[in-house]
């Protein structure tokens, strides 16, 4: 499944459903030379089991992970 994560001034959503109150200002984007993005499953998660990440040459969708940053000021 392709997933879309969006972080804006109101919080973070996964495919349009809020999953965190983390706002874009909390991430300090632009104040460092890099952006770190981590994907994981918490040890106490209700549906523990793992995560699969695919890329251009393997998986169901022939594309790499894409990070797009749009600034609207």
mmCIF file of the N, C-alpha and C atoms, coordinates in Angstrom:
data_MODEL
# 
_entry.id   MODEL 
# 
loop_
_atom_site.group_PDB 
_atom_site.id 
_atom_site.type_symbol 
_atom_site.label_atom_id 
_atom_site.label_alt_id 
_atom_site.label_comp_id 
_atom_site.label_asym_id 
_atom_site.label_entity_id 
_atom_site.label_seq_id 
_atom_site.pdbx_PDB_ins_code 
_atom_site.Cartn_x 
_atom_site.Cartn_y 
_atom_site.Cartn_z 
_atom_site.occupancy 
_atom_site.B_iso_or_equiv 
_atom_site.pdbx_formal_charge 
_atom_site.auth_seq_id 
_atom_site.auth_comp_id 
_atom_site.auth_asym_id 
_atom_site.auth_atom_id 
_atom_site.pdbx_PDB_model_num 
ATOM 1   N N  . UNK A 1 1  ? 0.835  -1.187 0.000  1.00 0.00 ? 1  UNK A N  1 
ATOM 2   C CA . UNK A 1 1  ? 0.000  0.000  0.000  1.00 0.00 ? 1  UNK A CA 1 
ATOM 3   C C  . UNK A 1 1  ? 0.873  1.239  0.000  1.00 0.00 ? 1  UNK A C  1 
ATOM 4   N N  . UNK A 1 2  ? 0.543  2.175  -0.832 1.00 0.00 ? 2  UNK A N  1 
ATOM 5   C CA . UNK A 1 2  ? 1.213  3.467  -0.794 1.00 0.00 ? 2  UNK A CA 1 
ATOM 6   C C  . UNK A 1 2  ? 0.593  4.291  0.319  1.00 0.00 ? 2  UNK A C  1 
ATOM 7   N N  . UNK A 1 3  ? 1.417  4.970  1.092  1.00 0.00 ? 3  UNK A N  1 
ATOM 8   C CA . UNK A 1 3  ? 0.950  5.777  2.214  1.00 0.00 ? 3  UNK A CA 1 
ATOM 9   C C  . UNK A 1 3  ? 1.417  7.208  2.048  1.00 0.00 ? 3  UNK A C  1 
ATOM 10  N N  . UNK A 1 4  ? 0.610  8.137  2.528  1.00 0.00 ? 4  UNK A N  1 
ATOM 11  C CA . UNK A 1 4  ? 0.979  9.548  2.466  1.00 0.00 ? 4  UNK A CA 1 
ATOM 12  C C  . UNK A 1 4  ? 0.944  10.120 3.880  1.00 0.00 ? 4  UNK A C  1 
ATOM 13  N N  . UNK A 1 5  ? 2.083  10.651 4.293  1.00 0.00 ? 5  UNK A N  1 
ATOM 14  C CA . UNK A 1 5  ? 2.203  11.313 5.594  1.00 0.00 ? 5  UNK A CA 1 
ATOM 15  C C  . UNK A 1 5  ? 2.289  12.812 5.334  1.00 0.00 ? 5  UNK A C  1 
ATOM 16  N N  . UNK A 1 6  ? 1.491  13.561 6.050  1.00 0.00 ? 6  UNK A N  1 
ATOM 17  C CA . UNK A 1 6  ? 1.494  15.024 5.904  1.00 0.00 ? 6  UNK A CA 1 
ATOM 18  C C  . UNK A 1 6  ? 1.625  15.643 7.285  1.00 0.00 ? 6  UNK A C  1 
ATOM 19  N N  . UNK A 1 7  ? 2.544  16.589 7.400  1.00 0.00 ? 7  UNK A N  1 
ATOM 20  C CA . UNK A 1 7  ? 2.709  17.349 8.639  1.00 0.00 ? 7  UNK A CA 1 
ATOM 21  C C  . UNK A 1 7  ? 2.523  18.813 8.285  1.00 0.00 ? 7  UNK A C  1 
ATOM 22  N N  . UNK A 1 8  ? 1.580  19.467 8.958  1.00 0.00 ? 8  UNK A N  1 
ATOM 23  C CA . UNK A 1 8  ? 1.320  20.881 8.689  1.00 0.00 ? 8  UNK A CA 1 
ATOM 24  C C  . UNK A 1 8  ? 1.140  21.623 10.008 1.00 0.00 ? 8  UNK A C  1 
ATOM 25  N N  . UNK A 1 9  ? 0.571  22.804 9.949  1.00 0.00 ? 9  UNK A N  1 
ATOM 26  C CA . UNK A 1 9  ? 0.434  23.652 11.139 1.00 0.00 ? 9  UNK A CA 1 
ATOM 27  C C  . UNK A 1 9  ? -0.534 23.085 12.173 1.00 0.00 ? 9  UNK A C  1 
ATOM 28  N N  . UNK A 1 10 ? -1.365 22.121 11.786 1.00 0.00 ? 10 UNK A N  1 
ATOM 29  C CA . UNK A 1 10 ? -2.356 21.584 12.728 1.00 0.00 ? 10 UNK A CA 1 
ATOM 30  C C  . UNK A 1 10 ? -1.979 20.228 13.303 1.00 0.00 ? 10 UNK A C  1 
ATOM 31  N N  . UNK A 1 11 ? -1.036 19.524 12.678 1.00 0.00 ? 11 UNK A N  1 
ATOM 32  C CA . UNK A 1 11 ? -0.634 18.209 13.172 1.00 0.00 ? 11 UNK A CA 1 
ATOM 33  C C  . UNK A 1 11 ? -0.201 17.295 12.043 1.00 0.00 ? 11 UNK A C  1 
ATOM 34  N N  . UNK A 1 12 ? -0.118 16.007 12.331 1.00 0.00 ? 12 UNK A N  1 
ATOM 35  C CA . UNK A 1 12 ? 0.346  15.023 11.358 1.00 0.00 ? 12 UNK A CA 1 
ATOM 36  C C  . UNK A 1 12 ? -0.776 14.053 11.016 1.00 0.00 ? 12 UNK A C  1 
ATOM 37  N N  . UNK A 1 13 ? -0.888 13.728 9.725  1.00 0.00 ? 13 UNK A N  1 
ATOM 38  C CA . UNK A 1 13 ? -1.904 12.783 9.276  1.00 0.00 ? 13 UNK A CA 1 
ATOM 39  C C  . UNK A 1 13 ? -1.256 11.680 8.449  1.00 0.00 ? 13 UNK A C  1 
ATOM 40  N N  . UNK A 1 14 ? -1.875 10.519 8.473  1.00 0.00 ? 14 UNK A N  1 
ATOM 41  C CA . UNK A 1 14 ? -1.481 9.388  7.637  1.00 0.00 ? 14 UNK A CA 1 
ATOM 42  C C  . UNK A 1 14 ? -2.684 9.074  6.762  1.00 0.00 ? 14 UNK A C  1 
ATOM 43  N N  . UNK A 1 15 ? -2.540 9.276  5.466  1.00 0.00 ? 15 UNK A N  1 
ATOM 44  C CA . UNK A 1 15 ? -3.647 9.099  4.518  1.00 0.00 ? 15 UNK A CA 1 
ATOM 45  C C  . UNK A 1 15 ? -4.891 9.879  4.951  1.00 0.00 ? 15 UNK A C  1 
ATOM 46  N N  . UNK A 1 16 ? -4.667 11.092 5.468  1.00 0.00 ? 16 UNK A N  1 
ATOM 47  C CA . UNK A 1 16 ? -5.773 11.972 5.850  1.00 0.00 ? 16 UNK A CA 1 
ATOM 48  C C  . UNK A 1 16 ? -6.310 11.790 7.259  1.00 0.00 ? 16 UNK A C  1 
ATOM 49  N N  . UNK A 1 17 ? -5.835 10.780 7.995  1.00 0.00 ? 17 UNK A N  1 
ATOM 50  C CA . UNK A 1 17 ? -6.302 10.526 9.367  1.00 0.00 ? 17 UNK A CA 1 
ATOM 51  C C  . UNK A 1 17 ? -5.243 11.013 10.360 1.00 0.00 ? 17 UNK A C  1 
ATOM 52  N N  . UNK A 1 18 ? -5.653 11.867 11.292 1.00 0.00 ? 18 UNK A N  1 
ATOM 53  C CA . UNK A 1 18 ? -4.705 12.382 12.288 1.00 0.00 ? 18 UNK A CA 1 
ATOM 54  C C  . UNK A 1 18 ? -4.126 11.246 13.120 1.00 0.00 ? 18 UNK A C  1 
ATOM 55  N N  . UNK A 1 19 ? -2.786 11.279 13.278 1.00 0.00 ? 19 UNK A N  1 
ATOM 56  C CA . UNK A 1 19 ? -2.140 10.282 14.135 1.00 0.00 ? 19 UNK A CA 1 
ATOM 57  C C  . UNK A 1 19 ? -1.180 10.908 15.128 1.00 0.00 ? 19 UNK A C  1 
ATOM 58  N N  . UNK A 1 20 ? -0.956 12.222 15.026 1.00 0.00 ? 20 UNK A N  1 
ATOM 59  C CA . UNK A 1 20 ? -0.049 12.878 15.952 1.00 0.00 ? 20 UNK A CA 1 
ATOM 60  C C  . UNK A 1 20 ? -0.371 14.365 16.012 1.00 0.00 ? 20 UNK A C  1 
ATOM 61  N N  . UNK A 1 21 ? -0.096 14.975 17.150 1.00 0.00 ? 21 UNK A N  1 
ATOM 62  C CA . UNK A 1 21 ? -0.240 16.416 17.298 1.00 0.00 ? 21 UNK A CA 1 
ATOM 63  C C  . UNK A 1 21 ? 1.037  17.160 16.933 1.00 0.00 ? 21 UNK A C  1 
ATOM 64  N N  . UNK A 1 22 ? 2.057  16.449 16.458 1.00 0.00 ? 22 UNK A N  1 
ATOM 65  C CA . UNK A 1 22 ? 3.303  17.074 16.036 1.00 0.00 ? 22 UNK A CA 1 
ATOM 66  C C  . UNK A 1 22 ? 3.014  18.013 14.870 1.00 0.00 ? 22 UNK A C  1 
ATOM 67  N N  . UNK A 1 23 ? 3.411  19.267 15.018 1.00 0.00 ? 23 UNK A N  1 
ATOM 68  C CA . UNK A 1 23 ? 3.184  20.271 13.983 1.00 0.00 ? 23 UNK A CA 1 
ATOM 69  C C  . UNK A 1 23 ? 4.469  20.532 13.219 1.00 0.00 ? 23 UNK A C  1 
ATOM 70  N N  . UNK A 1 24 ? 4.357  21.116 12.038 1.00 0.00 ? 24 UNK A N  1 
ATOM 71  C CA . UNK A 1 24 ? 5.528  21.383 11.206 1.00 0.00 ? 24 UNK A CA 1 
ATOM 72  C C  . UNK A 1 24 ? 6.561  22.234 11.940 1.00 0.00 ? 24 UNK A C  1 
ATOM 73  N N  . UNK A 1 25 ? 6.110  23.202 12.746 1.00 0.00 ? 25 UNK A N  1 
ATOM 74  C CA . UNK A 1 25 ? 7.049  24.037 13.508 1.00 0.00 ? 25 UNK A CA 1 
ATOM 75  C C  . UNK A 1 25 ? 7.832  23.227 14.533 1.00 0.00 ? 25 UNK A C  1 
ATOM 76  N N  . UNK A 1 26 ? 7.280  22.125 15.026 1.00 0.00 ? 26 UNK A N  1 
ATOM 77  C CA . UNK A 1 26 ? 7.966  21.275 15.988 1.00 0.00 ? 26 UNK A CA 1 
ATOM 78  C C  . UNK A 1 26 ? 9.166  20.553 15.363 1.00 0.00 ? 26 UNK A C  1 
ATOM 79  N N  . UNK A 1 27 ? 9.177  20.415 14.044 1.00 0.00 ? 27 UNK A N  1 
ATOM 80  C CA . UNK A 1 27 ? 10.215 19.636 13.365 1.00 0.00 ? 27 UNK A CA 1 
ATOM 81  C C  . UNK A 1 27 ? 11.461 20.438 13.025 1.00 0.00 ? 27 UNK A C  1 
ATOM 82  N N  . UNK A 1 28 ? 11.401 21.759 13.159 1.00 0.00 ? 28 UNK A N  1 
ATOM 83  C CA . UNK A 1 28 ? 12.550 22.633 12.884 1.00 0.00 ? 28 UNK A CA 1 
ATOM 84  C C  . UNK A 1 28 ? 13.143 22.398 11.492 1.00 0.00 ? 28 UNK A C  1 
ATOM 85  N N  . UNK A 1 29 ? 12.272 22.177 10.513 1.00 0.00 ? 29 UNK A N  1 
ATOM 86  C CA . UNK A 1 29 ? 12.724 21.982 9.144  1.00 0.00 ? 29 UNK A CA 1 
ATOM 87  C C  . UNK A 1 29 ? 13.420 23.247 8.664  1.00 0.00 ? 29 UNK A C  1 
ATOM 88  N N  . UNK A 1 30 ? 14.558 23.095 8.039  1.00 0.00 ? 30 UNK A N  1 
ATOM 89  C CA . UNK A 1 30 ? 15.309 24.243 7.534  1.00 0.00 ? 30 UNK A CA 1 
ATOM 90  C C  . UNK A 1 30 ? 16.364 24.760 8.489  1.00 0.00 ? 30 UNK A C  1 
ATOM 91  N N  . UNK A 1 31 ? 16.407 24.219 9.698  1.00 0.00 ? 31 UNK A N  1 
ATOM 92  C CA . UNK A 1 31 ? 17.396 24.677 10.677 1.00 0.00 ? 31 UNK A CA 1 
ATOM 93  C C  . UNK A 1 31 ? 18.586 23.730 10.767 1.00 0.00 ? 31 UNK A C  1 
ATOM 94  N N  . UNK A 1 32 ? 18.654 22.751 9.878  1.00 0.00 ? 32 UNK A N  1 
ATOM 95  C CA . UNK A 1 32 ? 19.742 21.781 9.852  1.00 0.00 ? 32 UNK A CA 1 
ATOM 96  C C  . UNK A 1 32 ? 20.088 21.478 8.398  1.00 0.00 ? 32 UNK A C  1 
ATOM 97  N N  . UNK A 1 33 ? 21.215 20.811 8.198  1.00 0.00 ? 33 UNK A N  1 
ATOM 98  C CA . UNK A 1 33 ? 21.642 20.446 6.846  1.00 0.00 ? 33 UNK A CA 1 
ATOM 99  C C  . UNK A 1 33 ? 20.969 19.179 6.337  1.00 0.00 ? 33 UNK A C  1 
ATOM 100 N N  . UNK A 1 34 ? 20.195 18.498 7.189  1.00 0.00 ? 34 UNK A N  1 
ATOM 101 C CA . UNK A 1 34 ? 19.567 17.251 6.770  1.00 0.00 ? 34 UNK A CA 1 
ATOM 102 C C  . UNK A 1 34 ? 18.208 17.101 7.448  1.00 0.00 ? 34 UNK A C  1 
ATOM 103 N N  . UNK A 1 35 ? 17.428 16.184 6.930  1.00 0.00 ? 35 UNK A N  1 
ATOM 104 C CA . UNK A 1 35 ? 16.142 15.829 7.524  1.00 0.00 ? 35 UNK A CA 1 
ATOM 105 C C  . UNK A 1 35 ? 16.194 14.341 7.829  1.00 0.00 ? 35 UNK A C  1 
ATOM 106 N N  . UNK A 1 36 ? 15.898 13.975 9.049  1.00 0.00 ? 36 UNK A N  1 
ATOM 107 C CA . UNK A 1 36 ? 15.891 12.577 9.465  1.00 0.00 ? 36 UNK A CA 1 
ATOM 108 C C  . UNK A 1 36 ? 14.445 12.098 9.547  1.00 0.00 ? 36 UNK A C  1 
ATOM 109 N N  . UNK A 1 37 ? 14.178 10.961 8.915  1.00 0.00 ? 37 UNK A N  1 
ATOM 110 C CA . UNK A 1 37 ? 12.824 10.389 8.910  1.00 0.00 ? 37 UNK A CA 1 
ATOM 111 C C  . UNK A 1 37 ? 12.941 8.931  9.326  1.00 0.00 ? 37 UNK A C  1 
ATOM 112 N N  . UNK A 1 38 ? 12.270 8.556  10.406 1.00 0.00 ? 38 UNK A N  1 
ATOM 113 C CA . UNK A 1 38 ? 12.339 7.184  10.901 1.00 0.00 ? 38 UNK A CA 1 
ATOM 114 C C  . UNK A 1 38 ? 10.973 6.531  10.826 1.00 0.00 ? 38 UNK A C  1 
ATOM 115 N N  . UNK A 1 39 ? 10.978 5.262  10.469 1.00 0.00 ? 39 UNK A N  1 
ATOM 116 C CA . UNK A 1 39 ? 9.756  4.466  10.433 1.00 0.00 ? 39 UNK A CA 1 
ATOM 117 C C  . UNK A 1 39 ? 9.966  3.295  11.371 1.00 0.00 ? 39 UNK A C  1 
ATOM 118 N N  . UNK A 1 40 ? 8.986  3.017  12.238 1.00 0.00 ? 40 UNK A N  1 
ATOM 119 C CA . UNK A 1 40 ? 9.150  1.911  13.170 1.00 0.00 ? 40 UNK A CA 1 
ATOM 120 C C  . UNK A 1 40 ? 7.834  1.502  13.795 1.00 0.00 ? 40 UNK A C  1 
ATOM 121 N N  . UNK A 1 41 ? 7.902  0.452  14.593 1.00 0.00 ? 41 UNK A N  1 
ATOM 122 C CA . UNK A 1 41 ? 6.749  -0.052 15.334 1.00 0.00 ? 41 UNK A CA 1 
ATOM 123 C C  . UNK A 1 41 ? 7.136  -0.059 16.811 1.00 0.00 ? 41 UNK A C  1 
ATOM 124 N N  . UNK A 1 42 ? 6.343  0.600  17.642 1.00 0.00 ? 42 UNK A N  1 
ATOM 125 C CA . UNK A 1 42 ? 6.640  0.636  19.076 1.00 0.00 ? 42 UNK A CA 1 
ATOM 126 C C  . UNK A 1 42 ? 6.518  -0.761 19.679 1.00 0.00 ? 42 UNK A C  1 
ATOM 127 N N  . UNK A 1 43 ? 7.326  -1.029 20.690 1.00 0.00 ? 43 UNK A N  1 
ATOM 128 C CA . UNK A 1 43 ? 7.334  -2.339 21.342 1.00 0.00 ? 43 UNK A CA 1 
ATOM 129 C C  . UNK A 1 43 ? 5.980  -2.703 21.941 1.00 0.00 ? 43 UNK A C  1 
ATOM 130 N N  . UNK A 1 44 ? 5.216  -1.698 22.363 1.00 0.00 ? 44 UNK A N  1 
ATOM 131 C CA . UNK A 1 44 ? 3.924  -1.953 22.994 1.00 0.00 ? 44 UNK A CA 1 
ATOM 132 C C  . UNK A 1 44 ? 2.746  -1.709 22.042 1.00 0.00 ? 44 UNK A C  1 
ATOM 133 N N  . UNK A 1 45 ? 3.005  -1.705 20.736 1.00 0.00 ? 45 UNK A N  1 
ATOM 134 C CA . UNK A 1 45 ? 1.945  -1.461 19.753 1.00 0.00 ? 45 UNK A CA 1 
ATOM 135 C C  . UNK A 1 45 ? 0.908  -2.580 19.784 1.00 0.00 ? 45 UNK A C  1 
ATOM 136 N N  . UNK A 1 46 ? -0.337 -2.222 19.537 1.00 0.00 ? 46 UNK A N  1 
ATOM 137 C CA . UNK A 1 46 ? -1.419 -3.206 19.532 1.00 0.00 ? 46 UNK A CA 1 
ATOM 138 C C  . UNK A 1 46 ? -1.251 -4.209 18.395 1.00 0.00 ? 46 UNK A C  1 
ATOM 139 N N  . UNK A 1 47 ? -0.813 -3.755 17.241 1.00 0.00 ? 47 UNK A N  1 
ATOM 140 C CA . UNK A 1 47 ? -0.629 -4.623 16.081 1.00 0.00 ? 47 UNK A CA 1 
ATOM 141 C C  . UNK A 1 47 ? 0.846  -4.746 15.728 1.00 0.00 ? 47 UNK A C  1 
ATOM 142 N N  . UNK A 1 48 ? 1.623  -5.273 16.645 1.00 0.00 ? 48 UNK A N  1 
ATOM 143 C CA . UNK A 1 48 ? 3.061  -5.406 16.422 1.00 0.00 ? 48 UNK A CA 1 
ATOM 144 C C  . UNK A 1 48 ? 3.319  -6.461 15.350 1.00 0.00 ? 48 UNK A C  1 
ATOM 145 N N  . UNK A 1 49 ? 4.322  -6.265 14.563 1.00 0.00 ? 49 UNK A N  1 
ATOM 146 C CA . UNK A 1 49 ? 4.611  -7.252 13.532 1.00 0.00 ? 49 UNK A CA 1 
ATOM 147 C C  . UNK A 1 49 ? 5.700  -6.821 12.573 1.00 0.00 ? 49 UNK A C  1 
ATOM 148 N N  . UNK A 1 50 ? 5.879  -5.535 12.367 1.00 0.00 ? 50 UNK A N  1 
ATOM 149 C CA . UNK A 1 50 ? 6.951  -5.087 11.502 1.00 0.00 ? 50 UNK A CA 1 
ATOM 150 C C  . UNK A 1 50 ? 6.476  -4.165 10.404 1.00 0.00 ? 50 UNK A C  1 
ATOM 151 N N  . UNK A 1 51 ? 7.444  -3.728 9.612  1.00 0.00 ? 51 UNK A N  1 
ATOM 152 C CA . UNK A 1 51 ? 7.195  -2.799 8.523  1.00 0.00 ? 51 UNK A CA 1 
ATOM 153 C C  . UNK A 1 51 ? 8.046  -3.244 7.333  1.00 0.00 ? 51 UNK A C  1 
ATOM 154 N N  . UNK A 1 52 ? 7.477  -3.223 6.145  1.00 0.00 ? 52 UNK A N  1 
ATOM 155 C CA . UNK A 1 52 ? 8.227  -3.483 4.914  1.00 0.00 ? 52 UNK A CA 1 
ATOM 156 C C  . UNK A 1 52 ? 8.321  -2.197 4.118  1.00 0.00 ? 52 UNK A C  1 
ATOM 157 N N  . UNK A 1 53 ? 9.525  -1.870 3.685  1.00 0.00 ? 53 UNK A N  1 
ATOM 158 C CA . UNK A 1 53 ? 9.734  -0.726 2.805  1.00 0.00 ? 53 UNK A CA 1 
ATOM 159 C C  . UNK A 1 53 ? 10.262 -1.250 1.478  1.00 0.00 ? 53 UNK A C  1 
ATOM 160 N N  . UNK A 1 54 ? 9.692  -0.788 0.394  1.00 0.00 ? 54 UNK A N  1 
ATOM 161 C CA . UNK A 1 54 ? 10.093 -1.254 -0.920 1.00 0.00 ? 54 UNK A CA 1 
ATOM 162 C C  . UNK A 1 54 ? 10.681 -0.109 -1.718 1.00 0.00 ? 54 UNK A C  1 
ATOM 163 N N  . UNK A 1 55 ? 11.326 -0.441 -2.826 1.00 0.00 ? 55 UNK A N  1 
ATOM 164 C CA . UNK A 1 55 ? 11.941 0.574  -3.667 1.00 0.00 ? 55 UNK A CA 1 
ATOM 165 C C  . UNK A 1 55 ? 11.653 0.351  -5.130 1.00 0.00 ? 55 UNK A C  1 
ATOM 166 N N  . UNK A 1 56 ? 12.364 1.071  -5.965 1.00 0.00 ? 56 UNK A N  1 
ATOM 167 C CA . UNK A 1 56 ? 12.106 1.091  -7.400 1.00 0.00 ? 56 UNK A CA 1 
ATOM 168 C C  . UNK A 1 56 ? 12.202 -0.285 -8.060 1.00 0.00 ? 56 UNK A C  1 
ATOM 169 N N  . UNK A 1 57 ? 13.098 -1.126 -7.595 1.00 0.00 ? 57 UNK A N  1 
ATOM 170 C CA . UNK A 1 57 ? 13.333 -2.412 -8.257 1.00 0.00 ? 57 UNK A CA 1 
ATOM 171 C C  . UNK A 1 57 ? 12.625 -3.588 -7.605 1.00 0.00 ? 57 UNK A C  1 
ATOM 172 N N  . UNK A 1 58 ? 11.842 -3.356 -6.562 1.00 0.00 ? 58 UNK A N  1 
ATOM 173 C CA . UNK A 1 58 ? 11.165 -4.453 -5.893 1.00 0.00 ? 58 UNK A CA 1 
ATOM 174 C C  . UNK A 1 58 ? 9.934  -3.949 -5.166 1.00 0.00 ? 58 UNK A C  1 
ATOM 175 N N  . UNK A 1 59 ? 8.985  -4.830 -4.910 1.00 0.00 ? 59 UNK A N  1 
ATOM 176 C CA . UNK A 1 59 ? 7.746  -4.449 -4.249 1.00 0.00 ? 59 UNK A CA 1 
ATOM 177 C C  . UNK A 1 59 ? 6.614  -4.306 -5.247 1.00 0.00 ? 59 UNK A C  1 
ATOM 178 N N  . UNK A 1 60 ? 5.462  -3.870 -4.774 1.00 0.00 ? 60 UNK A N  1 
ATOM 179 C CA . UNK A 1 60 ? 4.260  -3.779 -5.602 1.00 0.00 ? 60 UNK A CA 1 
ATOM 180 C C  . UNK A 1 60 ? 4.188  -2.510 -6.452 1.00 0.00 ? 60 UNK A C  1 
ATOM 181 N N  . UNK A 1 61 ? 4.934  -1.486 -6.087 1.00 0.00 ? 61 UNK A N  1 
ATOM 182 C CA . UNK A 1 61 ? 4.899  -0.225 -6.811 1.00 0.00 ? 61 UNK A CA 1 
ATOM 183 C C  . UNK A 1 61 ? 6.309  0.107  -7.287 1.00 0.00 ? 61 UNK A C  1 
ATOM 184 N N  . UNK A 1 62 ? 6.519  0.307  -8.572 1.00 0.00 ? 62 UNK A N  1 
ATOM 185 C CA . UNK A 1 62 ? 7.858  0.561  -9.093 1.00 0.00 ? 62 UNK A CA 1 
ATOM 186 C C  . UNK A 1 62 ? 8.320  2.003  -8.847 1.00 0.00 ? 62 UNK A C  1 
ATOM 187 N N  . UNK A 1 63 ? 8.480  2.354  -7.589 1.00 0.00 ? 63 UNK A N  1 
ATOM 188 C CA . UNK A 1 63 ? 8.987  3.683  -7.256 1.00 0.00 ? 63 UNK A CA 1 
ATOM 189 C C  . UNK A 1 63 ? 9.742  3.633  -5.941 1.00 0.00 ? 63 UNK A C  1 
ATOM 190 N N  . UNK A 1 64 ? 10.664 4.558  -5.791 1.00 0.00 ? 64 UNK A N  1 
ATOM 191 C CA . UNK A 1 64 ? 11.391 4.689  -4.538 1.00 0.00 ? 64 UNK A CA 1 
ATOM 192 C C  . UNK A 1 64 ? 10.560 5.508  -3.556 1.00 0.00 ? 64 UNK A C  1 
ATOM 193 N N  . UNK A 1 65 ? 11.038 5.585  -2.318 1.00 0.00 ? 65 UNK A N  1 
ATOM 194 C CA . UNK A 1 65 ? 10.400 6.447  -1.329 1.00 0.00 ? 65 UNK A CA 1 
ATOM 195 C C  . UNK A 1 65 ? 10.603 7.888  -1.786 1.00 0.00 ? 65 UNK A C  1 
ATOM 196 N N  . UNK A 1 66 ? 9.545  8.661  -1.755 1.00 0.00 ? 66 UNK A N  1 
ATOM 197 C CA . UNK A 1 66 ? 9.603  10.050 -2.201 1.00 0.00 ? 66 UNK A CA 1 
ATOM 198 C C  . UNK A 1 66 ? 9.298  10.959 -1.016 1.00 0.00 ? 66 UNK A C  1 
ATOM 199 N N  . UNK A 1 67 ? 10.193 11.911 -0.760 1.00 0.00 ? 67 UNK A N  1 
ATOM 200 C CA . UNK A 1 67 ? 9.923  12.927 0.254  1.00 0.00 ? 67 UNK A CA 1 
ATOM 201 C C  . UNK A 1 67 ? 9.779  14.245 -0.490 1.00 0.00 ? 67 UNK A C  1 
ATOM 202 N N  . UNK A 1 68 ? 8.624  14.853 -0.386 1.00 0.00 ? 68 UNK A N  1 
ATOM 203 C CA . UNK A 1 68 ? 8.371  16.126 -1.039 1.00 0.00 ? 68 UNK A CA 1 
ATOM 204 C C  . UNK A 1 68 ? 8.113  17.161 0.041  1.00 0.00 ? 68 UNK A C  1 
ATOM 205 N N  . UNK A 1 69 ? 8.774  18.270 -0.065 1.00 0.00 ? 69 UNK A N  1 
ATOM 206 C CA . UNK A 1 69 ? 8.588  19.349 0.902  1.00 0.00 ? 69 UNK A CA 1 
ATOM 207 C C  . UNK A 1 69 ? 8.030  20.547 0.159  1.00 0.00 ? 69 UNK A C  1 
ATOM 208 N N  . UNK A 1 70 ? 6.838  20.967 0.556  1.00 0.00 ? 70 UNK A N  1 
ATOM 209 C CA . UNK A 1 70 ? 6.204  22.161 0.002  1.00 0.00 ? 70 UNK A CA 1 
ATOM 210 C C  . UNK A 1 70 ? 6.150  23.205 1.100  1.00 0.00 ? 70 UNK A C  1 
ATOM 211 N N  . UNK A 1 71 ? 6.592  24.406 0.805  1.00 0.00 ? 71 UNK A N  1 
ATOM 212 C CA . UNK A 1 71 ? 6.509  25.486 1.785  1.00 0.00 ? 71 UNK A CA 1 
ATOM 213 C C  . UNK A 1 71 ? 5.494  26.490 1.289  1.00 0.00 ? 71 UNK A C  1 
ATOM 214 N N  . UNK A 1 72 ? 4.508  26.732 2.104  1.00 0.00 ? 72 UNK A N  1 
ATOM 215 C CA . UNK A 1 72 ? 3.497  27.743 1.775  1.00 0.00 ? 72 UNK A CA 1 
ATOM 216 C C  . UNK A 1 72 ? 3.552  28.789 2.872  1.00 0.00 ? 72 UNK A C  1 
ATOM 217 N N  . UNK A 1 73 ? 4.037  29.934 2.562  1.00 0.00 ? 73 UNK A N  1 
ATOM 218 C CA . UNK A 1 73 ? 4.238  30.951 3.591  1.00 0.00 ? 73 UNK A CA 1 
ATOM 219 C C  . UNK A 1 73 ? 3.477  32.201 3.389  1.00 0.00 ? 73 UNK A C  1 
# 
